[in-house]
């Protein structure tokens, strides 16, 4: 099963991205989603090539946000697609059946759609307000996750759900109690002054048996 902690990369330059990704890997994060605003520039290839080598060194999962062709070119472990990005079916044809394809969702209907599209996991959010992402979808809160997870059980949908959006350490236990698989964070790790301690604490909360 997939790691319960995903780091979604931040940084406006290749150098900033690499610094933040290396920090996450070096302190125990085993899943990197490379999210780079210059996704279709030469810089994106340079960054992705370097991140692939880093993830190989750390035996970590390497996912690219949005750019399916870059993921194919560099043989990344997979891709994460938003609701307005390339269709899952099309991405699957390009990448093949062995690659991980994750999809964004905000509602139960979105989750249902992602399950029908045979996504491997769903990033469901936002949990609460975050400045990391523009054009924020309606906030779910704990009750939103509880409701969606219960509906999933009713429909026998077993796709792993990752909570995303403004999550801090103190939220993790209550979020996991809703039945999600894990969390995806960015600023929490990027801005941490003690990432080793933080990631250890996150993993302790994520992997505790409920």
C-alpha positions as CSV (number, residue, x, y, z in Angstrom):
1,X,0.0,0.0,0.0
2,X,1.1,3.6,-0.6
3,X,3.0,5.7,1.9
4,X,0.6,7.7,4.2
5,X,2.7,11.0,3.9
6,X,3.0,12.8,0.6
7,X,5.2,15.9,0.2
8,X,4.0,18.3,-2.6
9,X,7.0,20.3,-3.6
10,X,7.3,24.1,-3.4
11,X,9.7,26.6,-4.9
12,X,9.7,29.2,-7.7
13,X,13.0,28.1,-9.1
14,X,14.7,24.7,-9.8
15,X,17.1,25.5,-6.9
16,X,14.4,26.2,-4.4
17,X,12.4,23.1,-5.5
18,X,15.5,20.9,-5.1
19,X,16.4,22.3,-1.8
20,X,12.9,21.7,-0.4
21,X,12.6,18.2,-1.9
22,X,16.0,17.2,-0.7
23,X,15.1,18.4,2.8
24,X,11.9,16.3,2.8
25,X,13.7,13.2,1.6
26,X,16.6,13.6,3.9
27,X,14.3,13.8,6.9
28,X,12.2,10.8,6.2
29,X,9.5,11.6,3.6
30,X,9.2,8.7,1.1
31,X,6.7,10.2,-1.4
32,X,7.4,13.3,-3.5
33,X,4.9,14.9,-5.8
34,X,6.8,17.4,-7.9
35,X,4.5,20.4,-8.4
36,X,6.2,23.2,-10.4
37,X,4.4,26.2,-11.8
38,X,6.8,26.2,-14.8
39,X,5.6,22.6,-15.5
40,X,6.0,22.8,-19.3
41,X,9.4,24.7,-19.5
42,X,12.9,23.4,-19.9
43,X,13.3,24.0,-16.2
44,X,10.7,21.4,-15.5
45,X,12.7,18.7,-17.3
46,X,15.9,19.7,-15.5
47,X,14.1,19.6,-12.1
48,X,12.3,16.4,-12.8
49,X,15.5,14.7,-13.9
50,X,17.2,15.7,-10.7
51,X,14.3,14.7,-8.5
52,X,14.1,11.3,-10.1
53,X,17.7,10.7,-9.2
54,X,17.1,11.9,-5.7
55,X,14.1,9.7,-5.2
56,X,15.9,6.7,-6.6
57,X,18.7,7.3,-4.1
58,X,16.3,7.5,-1.2
59,X,14.1,4.7,-2.5
60,X,11.1,7.1,-2.6
61,X,8.1,7.4,-4.8
62,X,8.3,10.1,-7.5
63,X,5.0,11.6,-8.8
64,X,4.8,14.5,-11.2
65,X,1.9,16.9,-11.0
66,X,-0.1,17.4,-14.2
67,X,2.6,16.9,-16.9
68,X,1.8,13.4,-18.2
69,X,4.3,13.6,-21.1
70,X,7.1,14.6,-18.7
71,X,6.2,11.6,-16.5
72,X,6.4,9.3,-19.5
73,X,9.7,10.8,-20.7
74,X,11.4,10.4,-17.4
75,X,9.7,7.1,-16.4
76,X,8.4,8.6,-13.2
77,X,6.5,6.4,-10.8
78,X,3.3,8.2,-11.7
79,X,1.2,11.4,-12.2
80,X,-1.3,13.4,-10.2
81,X,-4.1,15.0,-12.2
82,X,-6.5,17.8,-11.3
83,X,-10.2,17.7,-12.3
84,X,-9.4,20.0,-15.2
85,X,-6.2,18.3,-16.3
86,X,-5.8,15.5,-18.9
87,X,-8.4,12.7,-18.6
88,X,-7.4,9.7,-16.5
89,X,-8.2,7.3,-19.4
90,X,-5.9,9.3,-21.7
91,X,-3.1,9.4,-19.2
92,X,-3.4,5.6,-18.6
93,X,-3.0,5.0,-22.3
94,X,0.2,7.1,-22.4
95,X,1.7,5.8,-19.1
96,X,0.5,2.2,-19.1
97,X,-1.1,0.1,-16.4
98,X,1.9,-0.1,-14.0
99,X,2.1,3.6,-13.2
100,X,0.4,5.3,-10.3
101,X,-2.3,7.8,-11.3
102,X,-3.7,10.0,-8.6
103,X,-6.6,12.5,-9.0
104,X,-8.0,15.5,-7.2
105,X,-11.5,15.6,-5.7
106,X,-13.6,18.0,-3.7
107,X,-16.9,16.2,-3.4
108,X,-18.3,12.7,-3.1
109,X,-19.3,12.9,-6.7
110,X,-15.7,13.7,-7.6
111,X,-14.5,10.7,-5.6
112,X,-17.1,8.5,-7.4
113,X,-15.8,9.8,-10.8
114,X,-12.2,9.1,-9.8
115,X,-13.1,5.6,-8.7
116,X,-14.9,4.9,-12.0
117,X,-11.8,6.3,-13.8
118,X,-9.7,3.7,-12.0
119,X,-7.5,6.3,-10.2
120,X,-5.0,4.7,-7.8
121,X,-5.6,7.3,-5.1
122,X,-7.5,10.5,-4.5
123,X,-6.3,13.8,-3.1
124,X,-9.4,15.1,-1.4
125,X,-9.7,18.6,-0.1
126,X,-9.2,21.2,0.9
127,X,-9.4,20.4,4.6
128,X,-9.1,24.0,5.6
129,X,-8.0,27.3,4.1
130,X,-4.5,27.4,2.5
131,X,-2.7,30.0,0.5
132,X,-0.6,27.3,-1.3
133,X,-3.3,26.8,-4.0
134,X,-5.1,29.5,-5.9
135,X,-8.9,29.1,-6.8
136,X,-9.5,27.1,-3.7
137,X,-12.5,24.7,-3.8
138,X,-15.1,24.7,-0.9
139,X,-13.5,23.7,2.4
140,X,-14.4,20.2,3.7
141,X,-13.4,20.3,7.4
142,X,-13.5,17.1,9.5
143,X,-17.2,16.6,8.9
144,X,-16.8,16.7,5.2
145,X,-14.3,13.9,5.3
146,X,-16.5,11.8,7.6
147,X,-19.5,12.2,5.3
148,X,-17.6,11.3,2.2
149,X,-15.8,8.3,3.7
150,X,-19.2,7.0,5.0
151,X,-20.7,7.4,1.5
152,X,-17.7,5.5,0.1
153,X,-18.3,2.6,2.5
154,X,-22.0,2.5,1.5
155,X,-21.0,2.3,-2.2
156,X,-18.1,-0.1,-1.4
157,X,-15.5,2.3,-2.8
158,X,-12.0,1.4,-1.5
159,X,-9.8,3.9,-3.2
160,X,-7.1,5.4,-0.8
161,X,-8.0,9.0,0.2
162,X,-5.4,11.6,1.1
163,X,-6.5,14.7,2.9
164,X,-4.9,17.9,1.6
165,X,-5.1,21.6,2.3
166,X,-3.7,23.6,5.2
167,X,-3.1,20.5,7.4
168,X,-0.9,20.9,10.5
169,X,0.4,18.4,13.0
170,X,-2.4,18.9,15.4
171,X,-5.0,17.9,12.8
172,X,-3.6,14.5,11.9
173,X,-5.1,12.3,14.5
174,X,-8.7,13.6,14.0
175,X,-8.3,13.4,10.3
176,X,-7.1,9.8,10.4
177,X,-10.1,8.9,12.6
178,X,-12.4,9.8,9.7
179,X,-11.0,6.8,7.7
180,X,-8.7,8.5,5.3
181,X,-5.5,6.7,4.1
182,X,-3.0,9.6,4.6
183,X,-2.2,13.2,4.1
184,X,-0.5,15.4,1.5
185,X,1.3,18.5,2.8
186,X,3.5,21.2,1.3
187,X,4.1,24.3,3.4
188,X,4.1,22.3,6.7
189,X,7.3,20.6,5.7
190,X,8.8,23.4,3.5
191,X,8.6,25.9,6.3
192,X,9.5,23.6,9.2
193,X,12.6,24.6,11.2
194,X,13.0,21.0,12.4
195,X,11.8,18.8,9.6
196,X,13.2,15.6,11.0
197,X,11.2,15.9,14.2
198,X,8.1,17.0,12.3
199,X,8.2,14.1,9.8
200,X,8.8,11.6,12.7
201,X,5.8,13.1,14.6
202,X,3.6,13.0,11.4
203,X,4.5,9.4,10.7
204,X,3.8,8.4,14.4
205,X,0.3,9.8,14.1
206,X,-0.3,8.5,10.6
207,X,0.8,4.9,11.3
208,X,-0.9,4.5,14.7
209,X,-3.6,1.7,14.6
210,X,-7.0,3.2,15.1
